[in-house]
Amino acid sequence: MTDHQRYILISEAQSDTDRETFVSDWALSSMWGEDADLAHTAKQCGKAWDAVHKPVSEIRAEMGLTQVQMAERLCVSRRTYENWEYRDCPIYVRVLIARLWNGFE
């Protein structure tokens, strides 16, 4: 998946409240090309939706990281990252977290 495709998915996932509809619609998108593996693209679409809608603390826990470790990976202070967990996390940070998240290629 290219950075451009990842950004499109995450941007579109922001306005979609139904995960299943989002995944099925975007997995079939022409954005992937004719030879795309449907199962793989569906998995990636699900990860994109999750990156936007799951609490950042859940994603961090799935990655097996502490707040300090996640902050270090994002090059921010622990306090800044903590604020993102307890308040609104900016979309650009969610894009960065999605890139770090195992399985979101």
KARABEL-V625603 format. One record per residue. RES is the residue in one small letter. PSI is psi as a letter, one per 30 degrees, with the letter a starting at -180 (* if undefined). D_LAST is the distance of its C-alpha to the last C-alpha in whole Angstrom. Layout:
# KARABEL-V625603
RES_PSI_D_LAST / RES_PSI_D_LAST
This chain:
# KARABEL-V625603
m_k_6 / t_l_8 / d_e_9 / h_e_12 / q_e_11 / r_e_9 / y_e_12 / i_e_14 / l_e_12 / i_e_13 / s_e_16 / e_e_17 / a_f_17 / q_e_19 / s_g_22 / d_k_21 / t_f_23 / d_j_22 / r_e_19 / e_e_20 / t_e_21 / f_e_18 / v_e_16 / s_e_18 / d_e_19 / w_f_16 / a_f_15 / l_g_18 / s_k_17 / s_f_18 / m_f_15 / w_f_13 / g_l_16 / e_f_19 / d_g_17 / a_k_14 / d_j_14 / l_e_15 / a_e_14 / h_e_10 / t_e_10 / a_e_12 / k_e_10 / q_e_7 / c_e_11 / g_e_12 / k_e_9 / a_e_10 / w_e_14 / d_e_14 / a_f_13 / v_e_16 / h_f_18 / k_k_18 / p_k_20 / v_e_18 / s_e_20 / e_e_19 / i_e_15 / r_e_17 / a_e_19 / e_e_16 / m_f_14 / g_h_18 / l_l_19 / t_l_22 / q_e_22 / v_e_24 / q_e_21 / m_e_18 / a_e_21 / e_e_21 / r_e_17 / l_f_17 / c_h_21 / v_l_23 / s_l_26 / r_e_26 / r_e_28 / t_e_26 / y_e_23 / e_e_25 / n_e_26 / w_e_23 / e_e_23 / y_f_27 / r_a_27 / d_k_25 / c_k_21 / p_k_21 / i_e_18 / y_e_17 / v_e_16 / r_e_14 / v_e_12 / l_e_12 / i_e_12 / a_e_9 / r_e_7 / l_f_9 / w_k_8 / n_k_8 / g_f_6 / f_i_4 / e_*_0
